[in-house]
Amino acid sequence: MLSVEALDKIRETMNLLIKDDRMEWQGSLKETYRKYLHPDNLDYSTDLWKPTWTNEVLDVFQLDTTVNL
């Protein structure tokens, strides 16, 4: 299960991406998540993960601590 903190981060990220026109609201939180953030829809290229390797990202949702792994 995702922690409450992780859920807050995911939701706020979605809000910011929608506000910046990088995502389009799909009528519900569930459908918006499924279209853009569901693991089956992510691009797992090197470019996606590079900011985490170079410490440009503070944490990566539930991967922030071993408790949430």
mmCIF file of the N, C-alpha and C atoms, coordinates in Angstrom:
data_MODEL
# 
_entry.id   MODEL 
# 
loop_
_atom_site.group_PDB 
_atom_site.id 
_atom_site.type_symbol 
_atom_site.label_atom_id 
_atom_site.label_alt_id 
_atom_site.label_comp_id 
_atom_site.label_asym_id 
_atom_site.label_entity_id 
_atom_site.label_seq_id 
_atom_site.pdbx_PDB_ins_code 
_atom_site.Cartn_x 
_atom_site.Cartn_y 
_atom_site.Cartn_z 
_atom_site.occupancy 
_atom_site.B_iso_or_equiv 
_atom_site.pdbx_formal_charge 
_atom_site.auth_seq_id 
_atom_site.auth_comp_id 
_atom_site.auth_asym_id 
_atom_site.auth_atom_id 
_atom_site.pdbx_PDB_model_num 
ATOM 1   N N  . MET A 1 1  ? 0.828   -1.191 0.000   1.00 0.00 ? 1  MET A N  1 
ATOM 2   C CA . MET A 1 1  ? 0.000   0.000  0.000   1.00 0.00 ? 1  MET A CA 1 
ATOM 3   C C  . MET A 1 1  ? 0.869   1.250  0.000   1.00 0.00 ? 1  MET A C  1 
ATOM 4   N N  . LEU A 1 2  ? 0.390   2.258  -0.650  1.00 0.00 ? 2  LEU A N  1 
ATOM 5   C CA . LEU A 1 2  ? 1.087   3.532  -0.633  1.00 0.00 ? 2  LEU A CA 1 
ATOM 6   C C  . LEU A 1 2  ? 0.805   4.246  0.671   1.00 0.00 ? 2  LEU A C  1 
ATOM 7   N N  . SER A 1 3  ? 1.774   4.964  1.155   1.00 0.00 ? 3  SER A N  1 
ATOM 8   C CA . SER A 1 3  ? 1.557   5.757  2.366   1.00 0.00 ? 3  SER A CA 1 
ATOM 9   C C  . SER A 1 3  ? 0.695   6.967  2.029   1.00 0.00 ? 3  SER A C  1 
ATOM 10  N N  . VAL A 1 4  ? 0.111   7.561  3.049   1.00 0.00 ? 4  VAL A N  1 
ATOM 11  C CA . VAL A 1 4  ? -0.694  8.768  2.845   1.00 0.00 ? 4  VAL A CA 1 
ATOM 12  C C  . VAL A 1 4  ? 0.171   9.879  2.259   1.00 0.00 ? 4  VAL A C  1 
ATOM 13  N N  . GLU A 1 5  ? 1.405   9.979  2.718   1.00 0.00 ? 5  GLU A N  1 
ATOM 14  C CA . GLU A 1 5  ? 2.317   10.993 2.189   1.00 0.00 ? 5  GLU A CA 1 
ATOM 15  C C  . GLU A 1 5  ? 2.544   10.781 0.695   1.00 0.00 ? 5  GLU A C  1 
ATOM 16  N N  . ALA A 1 6  ? 2.728   9.545  0.293   1.00 0.00 ? 6  ALA A N  1 
ATOM 17  C CA . ALA A 1 6  ? 2.941   9.253  -1.128  1.00 0.00 ? 6  ALA A CA 1 
ATOM 18  C C  . ALA A 1 6  ? 1.703   9.603  -1.944  1.00 0.00 ? 6  ALA A C  1 
ATOM 19  N N  . LEU A 1 7  ? 0.531   9.290  -1.422  1.00 0.00 ? 7  LEU A N  1 
ATOM 20  C CA . LEU A 1 7  ? -0.705  9.627  -2.133  1.00 0.00 ? 7  LEU A CA 1 
ATOM 21  C C  . LEU A 1 7  ? -0.851  11.133 -2.290  1.00 0.00 ? 7  LEU A C  1 
ATOM 22  N N  . ASP A 1 8  ? -0.499  11.879 -1.245  1.00 0.00 ? 8  ASP A N  1 
ATOM 23  C CA . ASP A 1 8  ? -0.542  13.342 -1.329  1.00 0.00 ? 8  ASP A CA 1 
ATOM 24  C C  . ASP A 1 8  ? 0.402   13.854 -2.414  1.00 0.00 ? 8  ASP A C  1 
ATOM 25  N N  . LYS A 1 9  ? 1.570   13.275 -2.512  1.00 0.00 ? 9  LYS A N  1 
ATOM 26  C CA . LYS A 1 9  ? 2.556   13.703 -3.513  1.00 0.00 ? 9  LYS A CA 1 
ATOM 27  C C  . LYS A 1 9  ? 2.077   13.390 -4.923  1.00 0.00 ? 9  LYS A C  1 
ATOM 28  N N  . ILE A 1 10 ? 1.492   12.219 -5.088  1.00 0.00 ? 10 ILE A N  1 
ATOM 29  C CA . ILE A 1 10 ? 0.980   11.837 -6.410  1.00 0.00 ? 10 ILE A CA 1 
ATOM 30  C C  . ILE A 1 10 ? -0.138  12.786 -6.825  1.00 0.00 ? 10 ILE A C  1 
ATOM 31  N N  . ARG A 1 11 ? -1.055  13.056 -5.918  1.00 0.00 ? 11 ARG A N  1 
ATOM 32  C CA . ARG A 1 11 ? -2.178  13.940 -6.239  1.00 0.00 ? 11 ARG A CA 1 
ATOM 33  C C  . ARG A 1 11 ? -1.698  15.354 -6.550  1.00 0.00 ? 11 ARG A C  1 
ATOM 34  N N  . GLU A 1 12 ? -0.796  15.883 -5.747  1.00 0.00 ? 12 GLU A N  1 
ATOM 35  C CA . GLU A 1 12 ? -0.293  17.235 -5.998  1.00 0.00 ? 12 GLU A CA 1 
ATOM 36  C C  . GLU A 1 12 ? 0.487   17.293 -7.318  1.00 0.00 ? 12 GLU A C  1 
ATOM 37  N N  . THR A 1 13 ? 1.245   16.249 -7.607  1.00 0.00 ? 13 THR A N  1 
ATOM 38  C CA . THR A 1 13 ? 1.957   16.181 -8.887  1.00 0.00 ? 13 THR A CA 1 
ATOM 39  C C  . THR A 1 13 ? 0.975   16.213 -10.044 1.00 0.00 ? 13 THR A C  1 
ATOM 40  N N  . MET A 1 14 ? -0.090  15.439 -9.928  1.00 0.00 ? 14 MET A N  1 
ATOM 41  C CA . MET A 1 14 ? -1.116  15.438 -10.976 1.00 0.00 ? 14 MET A CA 1 
ATOM 42  C C  . MET A 1 14 ? -1.741  16.823 -11.119 1.00 0.00 ? 14 MET A C  1 
ATOM 43  N N  . ASN A 1 15 ? -2.060  17.474 -10.004 1.00 0.00 ? 15 ASN A N  1 
ATOM 44  C CA . ASN A 1 15 ? -2.640  18.817 -10.053 1.00 0.00 ? 15 ASN A CA 1 
ATOM 45  C C  . ASN A 1 15 ? -1.722  19.784 -10.783 1.00 0.00 ? 15 ASN A C  1 
ATOM 46  N N  . LEU A 1 16 ? -0.437  19.742 -10.464 1.00 0.00 ? 16 LEU A N  1 
ATOM 47  C CA . LEU A 1 16 ? 0.529   20.642 -11.105 1.00 0.00 ? 16 LEU A CA 1 
ATOM 48  C C  . LEU A 1 16 ? 0.685   20.337 -12.588 1.00 0.00 ? 16 LEU A C  1 
ATOM 49  N N  . LEU A 1 17 ? 0.707   19.068 -12.953 1.00 0.00 ? 17 LEU A N  1 
ATOM 50  C CA . LEU A 1 17 ? 0.835   18.695 -14.364 1.00 0.00 ? 17 LEU A CA 1 
ATOM 51  C C  . LEU A 1 17 ? -0.402  19.093 -15.161 1.00 0.00 ? 17 LEU A C  1 
ATOM 52  N N  . ILE A 1 18 ? -1.562  18.976 -14.551 1.00 0.00 ? 18 ILE A N  1 
ATOM 53  C CA . ILE A 1 18 ? -2.792  19.414 -15.215 1.00 0.00 ? 18 ILE A CA 1 
ATOM 54  C C  . ILE A 1 18 ? -2.774  20.926 -15.379 1.00 0.00 ? 18 ILE A C  1 
ATOM 55  N N  . LYS A 1 19 ? -2.402  21.640 -14.331 1.00 0.00 ? 19 LYS A N  1 
ATOM 56  C CA . LYS A 1 19 ? -2.336  23.101 -14.379 1.00 0.00 ? 19 LYS A CA 1 
ATOM 57  C C  . LYS A 1 19 ? -1.355  23.576 -15.444 1.00 0.00 ? 19 LYS A C  1 
ATOM 58  N N  . ASP A 1 20 ? -0.261  22.845 -15.641 1.00 0.00 ? 20 ASP A N  1 
ATOM 59  C CA . ASP A 1 20 ? 0.774   23.202 -16.617 1.00 0.00 ? 20 ASP A CA 1 
ATOM 60  C C  . ASP A 1 20 ? 0.481   22.637 -18.008 1.00 0.00 ? 20 ASP A C  1 
ATOM 61  N N  . ASP A 1 21 ? -0.706  22.079 -18.192 1.00 0.00 ? 21 ASP A N  1 
ATOM 62  C CA . ASP A 1 21 ? -1.135  21.482 -19.473 1.00 0.00 ? 21 ASP A CA 1 
ATOM 63  C C  . ASP A 1 21 ? -0.240  20.346 -19.943 1.00 0.00 ? 21 ASP A C  1 
ATOM 64  N N  . ARG A 1 22 ? 0.353   19.627 -19.024 1.00 0.00 ? 22 ARG A N  1 
ATOM 65  C CA . ARG A 1 22 ? 1.145   18.445 -19.377 1.00 0.00 ? 22 ARG A CA 1 
ATOM 66  C C  . ARG A 1 22 ? 0.309   17.179 -19.234 1.00 0.00 ? 22 ARG A C  1 
ATOM 67  N N  . MET A 1 23 ? -0.831  17.318 -18.562 1.00 0.00 ? 23 MET A N  1 
ATOM 68  C CA . MET A 1 23 ? -1.827  16.255 -18.424 1.00 0.00 ? 23 MET A CA 1 
ATOM 69  C C  . MET A 1 23 ? -3.191  16.884 -18.671 1.00 0.00 ? 23 MET A C  1 
ATOM 70  N N  . GLU A 1 24 ? -4.117  16.068 -19.122 1.00 0.00 ? 24 GLU A N  1 
ATOM 71  C CA . GLU A 1 24 ? -5.485  16.527 -19.303 1.00 0.00 ? 24 GLU A CA 1 
ATOM 72  C C  . GLU A 1 24 ? -6.386  15.731 -18.366 1.00 0.00 ? 24 GLU A C  1 
ATOM 73  N N  . TRP A 1 25 ? -7.224  16.430 -17.603 1.00 0.00 ? 25 TRP A N  1 
ATOM 74  C CA . TRP A 1 25 ? -8.144  15.791 -16.685 1.00 0.00 ? 25 TRP A CA 1 
ATOM 75  C C  . TRP A 1 25 ? -9.052  14.846 -17.464 1.00 0.00 ? 25 TRP A C  1 
ATOM 76  N N  . GLN A 1 26 ? -9.183  13.623 -16.995 1.00 0.00 ? 26 GLN A N  1 
ATOM 77  C CA . GLN A 1 26 ? -9.950  12.604 -17.693 1.00 0.00 ? 26 GLN A CA 1 
ATOM 78  C C  . GLN A 1 26 ? -11.330 12.360 -17.082 1.00 0.00 ? 26 GLN A C  1 
ATOM 79  N N  . GLY A 1 27 ? -11.805 13.294 -16.245 1.00 0.00 ? 27 GLY A N  1 
ATOM 80  C CA . GLY A 1 27 ? -13.133 13.172 -15.652 1.00 0.00 ? 27 GLY A CA 1 
ATOM 81  C C  . GLY A 1 27 ? -13.134 12.613 -14.249 1.00 0.00 ? 27 GLY A C  1 
ATOM 82  N N  . SER A 1 28 ? -12.062 11.909 -13.882 1.00 0.00 ? 28 SER A N  1 
ATOM 83  C CA . SER A 1 28 ? -11.928 11.399 -12.515 1.00 0.00 ? 28 SER A CA 1 
ATOM 84  C C  . SER A 1 28 ? -10.447 11.203 -12.209 1.00 0.00 ? 28 SER A C  1 
ATOM 85  N N  . LEU A 1 29 ? -10.150 11.191 -10.934 1.00 0.00 ? 29 LEU A N  1 
ATOM 86  C CA . LEU A 1 29 ? -8.773  10.965 -10.502 1.00 0.00 ? 29 LEU A CA 1 
ATOM 87  C C  . LEU A 1 29 ? -8.278  9.603  -10.999 1.00 0.00 ? 29 LEU A C  1 
ATOM 88  N N  . LYS A 1 30 ? -9.116  8.604  -10.860 1.00 0.00 ? 30 LYS A N  1 
ATOM 89  C CA . LYS A 1 30 ? -8.759  7.240  -11.254 1.00 0.00 ? 30 LYS A CA 1 
ATOM 90  C C  . LYS A 1 30 ? -8.416  7.160  -12.752 1.00 0.00 ? 30 LYS A C  1 
ATOM 91  N N  . GLU A 1 31 ? -9.248  7.741  -13.584 1.00 0.00 ? 31 GLU A N  1 
ATOM 92  C CA . GLU A 1 31 ? -9.006  7.676  -15.029 1.00 0.00 ? 31 GLU A CA 1 
ATOM 93  C C  . GLU A 1 31 ? -7.795  8.507  -15.439 1.00 0.00 ? 31 GLU A C  1 
ATOM 94  N N  . THR A 1 32 ? -7.589  9.646  -14.788 1.00 0.00 ? 32 THR A N  1 
ATOM 95  C CA . THR A 1 32 ? -6.408  10.462 -15.087 1.00 0.00 ? 32 THR A CA 1 
ATOM 96  C C  . THR A 1 32 ? -5.138  9.712  -14.706 1.00 0.00 ? 32 THR A C  1 
ATOM 97  N N  . TYR A 1 33 ? -5.149  9.088  -13.530 1.00 0.00 ? 33 TYR A N  1 
ATOM 98  C CA . TYR A 1 33 ? -4.006  8.276  -13.095 1.00 0.00 ? 33 TYR A CA 1 
ATOM 99  C C  . TYR A 1 33 ? -3.758  7.140  -14.090 1.00 0.00 ? 33 TYR A C  1 
ATOM 100 N N  . ARG A 1 34 ? -4.815  6.433  -14.456 1.00 0.00 ? 34 ARG A N  1 
ATOM 101 C CA . ARG A 1 34 ? -4.655  5.296  -15.381 1.00 0.00 ? 34 ARG A CA 1 
ATOM 102 C C  . ARG A 1 34 ? -4.046  5.716  -16.714 1.00 0.00 ? 34 ARG A C  1 
ATOM 103 N N  . LYS A 1 35 ? -4.477  6.851  -17.230 1.00 0.00 ? 35 LYS A N  1 
ATOM 104 C CA . LYS A 1 35 ? -3.980  7.285  -18.538 1.00 0.00 ? 35 LYS A CA 1 
ATOM 105 C C  . LYS A 1 35 ? -2.516  7.695  -18.488 1.00 0.00 ? 35 LYS A C  1 
ATOM 106 N N  . TYR A 1 36 ? -2.099  8.397  -17.438 1.00 0.00 ? 36 TYR A N  1 
ATOM 107 C CA . TYR A 1 36 ? -0.769  8.996  -17.428 1.00 0.00 ? 36 TYR A CA 1 
ATOM 108 C C  . TYR A 1 36 ? 0.243   8.336  -16.507 1.00 0.00 ? 36 TYR A C  1 
ATOM 109 N N  . LEU A 1 37 ? -0.178  7.817  -15.371 1.00 0.00 ? 37 LEU A N  1 
ATOM 110 C CA . LEU A 1 37 ? 0.778   7.376  -14.356 1.00 0.00 ? 37 LEU A CA 1 
ATOM 111 C C  . LEU A 1 37 ? 0.751   5.890  -14.047 1.00 0.00 ? 37 LEU A C  1 
ATOM 112 N N  . HIS A 1 38 ? -0.169  5.183  -14.600 1.00 0.00 ? 38 HIS A N  1 
ATOM 113 C CA . HIS A 1 38 ? -0.208  3.741  -14.365 1.00 0.00 ? 38 HIS A CA 1 
ATOM 114 C C  . HIS A 1 38 ? 1.100   3.133  -14.884 1.00 0.00 ? 38 HIS A C  1 
ATOM 115 N N  . PRO A 1 39 ? 1.696   2.201  -14.137 1.00 0.00 ? 39 PRO A N  1 
ATOM 116 C CA . PRO A 1 39 ? 2.979   1.610  -14.556 1.00 0.00 ? 39 PRO A CA 1 
ATOM 117 C C  . PRO A 1 39 ? 2.988   1.050  -15.982 1.00 0.00 ? 39 PRO A C  1 
ATOM 118 N N  . ASP A 1 40 ? 1.856   0.574  -16.465 1.00 0.00 ? 40 ASP A N  1 
ATOM 119 C CA . ASP A 1 40 ? 1.801   0.050  -17.831 1.00 0.00 ? 40 ASP A CA 1 
ATOM 120 C C  . ASP A 1 40 ? 1.954   1.140  -18.886 1.00 0.00 ? 40 ASP A C  1 
ATOM 121 N N  . ASN A 1 41 ? 1.741   2.404  -18.490 1.00 0.00 ? 41 ASN A N  1 
ATOM 122 C CA . ASN A 1 41 ? 1.792   3.513  -19.452 1.00 0.00 ? 41 ASN A CA 1 
ATOM 123 C C  . ASN A 1 41 ? 3.041   4.372  -19.344 1.00 0.00 ? 41 ASN A C  1 
ATOM 124 N N  . LEU A 1 42 ? 3.892   4.094  -18.382 1.00 0.00 ? 42 LEU A N  1 
ATOM 125 C CA . LEU A 1 42 ? 5.103   4.903  -18.207 1.00 0.00 ? 42 LEU A CA 1 
ATOM 126 C C  . LEU A 1 42 ? 6.179   4.524  -19.213 1.00 0.00 ? 42 LEU A C  1 
ATOM 127 N N  . ASP A 1 43 ? 6.940   5.506  -19.610 1.00 0.00 ? 43 ASP A N  1 
ATOM 128 C CA . ASP A 1 43 ? 8.102   5.291  -20.468 1.00 0.00 ? 43 ASP A CA 1 
ATOM 129 C C  . ASP A 1 43 ? 9.292   5.036  -19.551 1.00 0.00 ? 43 ASP A C  1 
ATOM 130 N N  . TYR A 1 44 ? 9.830   3.850  -19.596 1.00 0.00 ? 44 TYR A N  1 
ATOM 131 C CA . TYR A 1 44 ? 10.913  3.476  -18.698 1.00 0.00 ? 44 TYR A CA 1 
ATOM 132 C C  . TYR A 1 44 ? 12.291  3.725  -19.301 1.00 0.00 ? 44 TYR A C  1 
ATOM 133 N N  . SER A 1 45 ? 12.383  4.710  -20.160 1.00 0.00 ? 45 SER A N  1 
ATOM 134 C CA . SER A 1 45 ? 13.665  5.052  -20.771 1.00 0.00 ? 45 SER A CA 1 
ATOM 135 C C  . SER A 1 45 ? 14.600  5.653  -19.734 1.00 0.00 ? 45 SER A C  1 
ATOM 136 N N  . THR A 1 46 ? 15.845  5.743  -20.068 1.00 0.00 ? 46 THR A N  1 
ATOM 137 C CA . THR A 1 46 ? 16.857  6.320  -19.184 1.00 0.00 ? 46 THR A CA 1 
ATOM 138 C C  . THR A 1 46 ? 16.518  7.750  -18.808 1.00 0.00 ? 46 THR A C  1 
ATOM 139 N N  . ASP A 1 47 ? 15.953  8.513  -19.736 1.00 0.00 ? 47 ASP A N  1 
ATOM 140 C CA . ASP A 1 47 ? 15.633  9.913  -19.464 1.00 0.00 ? 47 ASP A CA 1 
ATOM 141 C C  . ASP A 1 47 ? 14.664  10.073 -18.298 1.00 0.00 ? 47 ASP A C  1 
ATOM 142 N N  . LEU A 1 48 ? 13.759  9.121  -18.126 1.00 0.00 ? 48 LEU A N  1 
ATOM 143 C CA . LEU A 1 48 ? 12.802  9.188  -17.029 1.00 0.00 ? 48 LEU A CA 1 
ATOM 144 C C  . LEU A 1 48 ? 13.493  9.126  -15.677 1.00 0.00 ? 48 LEU A C  1 
ATOM 145 N N  . TRP A 1 49 ? 14.502  8.298  -15.541 1.00 0.00 ? 49 TRP A N  1 
ATOM 146 C CA . TRP A 1 49 ? 15.143  8.049  -14.253 1.00 0.00 ? 49 TRP A CA 1 
ATOM 147 C C  . TRP A 1 49 ? 16.388  8.880  -14.004 1.00 0.00 ? 49 TRP A C  1 
ATOM 148 N N  . LYS A 1 50 ? 16.917  9.545  -15.024 1.00 0.00 ? 50 LYS A N  1 
ATOM 149 C CA . LYS A 1 50 ? 18.144  10.321 -14.858 1.00 0.00 ? 50 LYS A CA 1 
ATOM 150 C C  . LYS A 1 50 ? 18.080  11.336 -13.711 1.00 0.00 ? 50 LYS A C  1 
ATOM 151 N N  . PRO A 1 51 ? 16.982  12.104 -13.554 1.00 0.00 ? 51 PRO A N  1 
ATOM 152 C CA . PRO A 1 51 ? 16.936  13.062 -12.435 1.00 0.00 ? 51 PRO A CA 1 
ATOM 153 C C  . PRO A 1 51 ? 17.048  12.388 -11.058 1.00 0.00 ? 51 PRO A C  1 
ATOM 154 N N  . THR A 1 52 ? 16.614  11.166 -10.933 1.00 0.00 ? 52 THR A N  1 
ATOM 155 C CA . THR A 1 52 ? 16.757  10.484 -9.640  1.00 0.00 ? 52 THR A CA 1 
ATOM 156 C C  . THR A 1 52 ? 18.204  10.073 -9.407  1.00 0.00 ? 52 THR A C  1 
ATOM 157 N N  . TRP A 1 53 ? 18.910  9.709  -10.456 1.00 0.00 ? 53 TRP A N  1 
ATOM 158 C CA . TRP A 1 53 ? 20.315  9.306  -10.316 1.00 0.00 ? 53 TRP A CA 1 
ATOM 159 C C  . TRP A 1 53 ? 21.217  10.488 -9.986  1.00 0.00 ? 53 TRP A C  1 
ATOM 160 N N  . THR A 1 54 ? 20.815  11.672 -10.445 1.00 0.00 ? 54 THR A N  1 
ATOM 161 C CA . THR A 1 54 ? 21.645  12.869 -10.237 1.00 0.00 ? 54 THR A CA 1 
ATOM 162 C C  . THR A 1 54 ? 21.152  13.711 -9.059  1.00 0.00 ? 54 THR A C  1 
ATOM 163 N N  . ASN A 1 55 ? 20.292  13.143 -8.237  1.00 0.00 ? 55 ASN A N  1 
ATOM 164 C CA . ASN A 1 55 ? 19.745  13.803 -7.044  1.00 0.00 ? 55 ASN A CA 1 
ATOM 165 C C  . ASN A 1 55 ? 19.009  15.102 -7.337  1.00 0.00 ? 55 ASN A C  1 
ATOM 166 N N  . GLU A 1 56 ? 18.392  15.199 -8.498  1.00 0.00 ? 56 GLU A N  1 
ATOM 167 C CA . GLU A 1 56 ? 17.570  16.355 -8.823  1.00 0.00 ? 56 GLU A CA 1 
ATOM 168 C C  . GLU A 1 56 ? 16.150  16.202 -8.288  1.00 0.00 ? 56 GLU A C  1 
ATOM 169 N N  . VAL A 1 57 ? 15.804  14.998 -7.888  1.00 0.00 ? 57 VAL A N  1 
ATOM 170 C CA . VAL A 1 57 ? 14.483  14.701 -7.336  1.00 0.00 ? 57 VAL A CA 1 
ATOM 171 C C  . VAL A 1 57 ? 14.658  14.371 -5.862  1.00 0.00 ? 57 VAL A C  1 
ATOM 172 N N  . LEU A 1 58 ? 13.843  15.001 -5.004  1.00 0.00 ? 58 LEU A N  1 
ATOM 173 C CA . LEU A 1 58 ? 13.990  14.781 -3.565  1.00 0.00 ? 58 LEU A CA 1 
ATOM 174 C C  . LEU A 1 58 ? 13.644  13.359 -3.145  1.00 0.00 ? 58 LEU A C  1 
ATOM 175 N N  . ASP A 1 59 ? 12.580  12.826 -3.680  1.00 0.00 ? 59 ASP A N  1 
ATOM 176 C CA . ASP A 1 59 ? 12.211  11.436 -3.443  1.00 0.00 ? 59 ASP A CA 1 
ATOM 177 C C  . ASP A 1 59 ? 11.270  10.989 -4.547  1.00 0.00 ? 59 ASP A C  1 
ATOM 178 N N  . VAL A 1 60 ? 11.048  9.718  -4.644  1.00 0.00 ? 60 VAL A N  1 
ATOM 179 C CA . VAL A 1 60 ? 10.229  9.184  -5.721  1.00 0.00 ? 60 VAL A CA 1 
ATOM 180 C C  . VAL A 1 60 ? 9.040   8.439  -5.107  1.00 0.00 ? 60 VAL A C  1 
ATOM 181 N N  . PHE A 1 61 ? 8.044   9.204  -4.710  1.00 0.00 ? 61 PHE A N  1 
ATOM 182 C CA . PHE A 1 61 ? 6.814   8.690  -4.136  1.00 0.00 ? 61 PHE A CA 1 
ATOM 183 C C  . PHE A 1 61 ? 7.060   7.600  -3.097  1.00 0.00 ? 61 PHE A C  1 
ATOM 184 N N  . GLN A 1 62 ? 6.535   6.416  -3.273  1.00 0.00 ? 62 GLN A N  1 
ATOM 185 C CA . GLN A 1 62 ? 6.662   5.381  -2.257  1.00 0.00 ? 62 GLN A CA 1 
ATOM 186 C C  . GLN A 1 62 ? 8.070   4.803  -2.148  1.00 0.00 ? 62 GLN A C  1 
ATOM 187 N N  . LEU A 1 63 ? 8.955   5.177  -3.016  1.00 0.00 ? 63 LEU A N  1 
ATOM 188 C CA . LEU A 1 63 ? 10.322  4.660  -2.952  1.00 0.00 ? 63 LEU A CA 1 
ATOM 189 C C  . LEU A 1 63 ? 11.216  5.510  -2.057  1.00 0.00 ? 63 LEU A C  1 
ATOM 190 N N  . ASP A 1 64 ? 10.633  6.436  -1.341  1.00 0.00 ? 64 ASP A N  1 
ATOM 191 C CA . ASP A 1 64 ? 11.387  7.342  -0.476  1.00 0.00 ? 64 ASP A CA 1 
ATOM 192 C C  . ASP A 1 64 ? 12.022  6.627  0.719   1.00 0.00 ? 64 ASP A C  1 
ATOM 193 N N  . THR A 1 65 ? 11.342  5.665  1.294   1.00 0.00 ? 65 THR A N  1 
ATOM 194 C CA . THR A 1 65 ? 11.860  4.950  2.454   1.00 0.00 ? 65 THR A CA 1 
ATOM 195 C C  . THR A 1 65 ? 11.654  3.454  2.285   1.00 0.00 ? 65 THR A C  1 
ATOM 196 N N  . THR A 1 66 ? 12.388  2.679  3.048   1.00 0.00 ? 66 THR A N  1 
ATOM 197 C CA . THR A 1 66 ? 12.209  1.223  2.972   1.00 0.00 ? 66 THR A CA 1 
ATOM 198 C C  . THR A 1 66 ? 10.879  0.784  3.548   1.00 0.00 ? 66 THR A C  1 
ATOM 199 N N  . VAL A 1 67 ? 10.243  1.600  4.366   1.00 0.00 ? 67 VAL A N  1 
ATOM 200 C CA . VAL A 1 67 ? 8.953   1.261  4.958   1.00 0.00 ? 67 VAL A CA 1 
ATOM 201 C C  . VAL A 1 67 ? 7.906   1.089  3.862   1.00 0.00 ? 67 VAL A C  1 
ATOM 202 N N  . ASN A 1 68 ? 7.994   1.877  2.804   1.00 0.00 ? 68 ASN A N  1 
ATOM 203 C CA . ASN A 1 68 ? 6.968   1.891  1.765   1.00 0.00 ? 68 ASN A CA 1 
ATOM 204 C C  . ASN A 1 68 ? 7.334   1.032  0.568   1.00 0.00 ? 68 ASN A C  1 
ATOM 205 N N  . LEU A 1 69 ? 8.374   0.259  0.626   1.00 0.00 ? 69 LEU A N  1 
ATOM 206 C CA . LEU A 1 69 ? 8.756   -0.583 -0.511  1.00 0.00 ? 69 LEU A CA 1 
ATOM 207 C C  . LEU A 1 69 ? 7.900   -1.810 -0.603  1.00 0.00 ? 69 LEU A C  1 
# 
